[in-house]
Amino acid sequence: MLIGQVETYTSDMIAGWAFDDTKPNEPVFVDVKINGEPVARLRASLPRLQAQGRANGFVFMLPPALTAGKRRVTVAVEFAEGGATLGNSPRQMTVNRPSRRVVCFSPAGRVVHHDDVLAYQRNPKDHIERYSNSGDWMVYDSSLKLLSFGELHITNIFEWDDKEVDLLNAEYDYCFLRGSNFIHDGVDWRDLASLLKKLKIPAIPFSVGAQAPERKKIELSPNSLEVWKAFADHCATIGVRGTYTAEVMNDLGIKNVEIIGCPSLLRHNNPFLRVNPKPWSEIKRVAFNLRREVSPAYANNVGRYLDIQKRMMRELDRQFDLTVTCHGETAEKVFYFKDKELLPKHRAELFKSGWFESESDPLVKIYEERLFYNVDVPEYDRMIADKDLAIGFRVHGNLPAMANGVPAICVDYDTRSRELADSYDIPTLTMDEIEAKPLDELYSPELFDRFNRNLIHNYRRMRDFLDRNGMSHNMLPV
């Protein structure tokens, strides 16, 4: 059986692999067509690591003469024997235009000054009343910082029509799905699969993840599975944040998956990033990232999960100049903005739920004096920059801290925090460890050695993913 995939489309080259699994020792030939016209026959025999270790790769540099005077071309790669198209083919490509025009599916926040993301909310009352997760702004902002583009277009994947599809196919270079916890059966994709099937340009999931409180197989509805298979057919590789998500996708029959972590760690585009952790005795300023609102989809034992957070905040407050960062919960925003109208209600609810245990509970004073909430992405960078340590339950409290050179420790309580920490070698503490020992006994500067050692390799991994998918970027060739 003939098997093949076009893995890379750029403005000047394509690359991929092909082989015949019934004739493993015989070379396979592929034909390249531009706008339906044959332009080259290639022998798929270049060495490569994927596809069962065979030397079965091909590369074709697009001759300028074939694209002269054109702005867009349709490139197809077919097996010379039989004429079947390879996976991820055909695709429309933009040529002779250095600046990319890109499309974002599922944005988070308003974009200003080309690639700066602000919240949709514009005042404290709006922040309180309208829920959003500041971590989503961070992922979106960081993605735009890494990409190189001339124009960004937003497509509403739930309210589209054929006119929108025609616009995308005629004017834009590729679409990307902003990273988030999209791989579980709680997502209603509506008719996204139909949109993807009508697209002639690449559609690339960029750092997506599966969500579950523990490693297990995830069953998707037929509609969700159709969406992910359609994405797989429209890109070289789906960029996922870690090994668990890759395993979930593999179990679903989706193989063109690449582990890339999350762009939030690389938001400052520094391949030589290092953190310099201090000894525990020299730490003065600590940021604890709080996640109070949680469901069984994130934690198996919600009560224990909440109790551990309260214990950690009290312990850290006794020892350090503590800042507690909140990332979306309503009550915390009410306290942060000191909303006089809503404070009595939410204060009473926190007592009633047992979050505040008494009027003398240190948490009350922490909420009154030490909360932080960022209303735009750069504000988090500014806050975290002078801290000696970040720790807690929010992935996008810890990754941006590391991006700013501040040592961070994740608490392992769900698959998302675990796999992102693993992807980037970020120190992690289990809830069992935190219950058994004080934090000073669990901490040591050596915890960060692997992160510093491997950061440049993780940087290259992200850059290679963008290259493979033809996503023009600002990452450095290190």
Helices and strands as residue ranges (DSSP letters): E 2-9, E 13-20, E 28-34, E 37-44, E 57-61, H 64-67, E 72-79, E 91-94, E 101-105, E 110-112, E 116-118, H 124-129, H 134-146, E 151-155, H 162-171, E 174-178, H 192-198, E 203-208, H 222-233, E 238-240, H 243-251, E 257-259, G 263-266, G 280-282, E 285-289, H 302-319, E 321-325, H 330-337, H 343-352, H 362-369, E 371-372, H 377-384, E 389-392, H 395-403, E 408-412, H 415-424, E 428-430, H 431-436, H 439-442, G 445-448, H 449-468
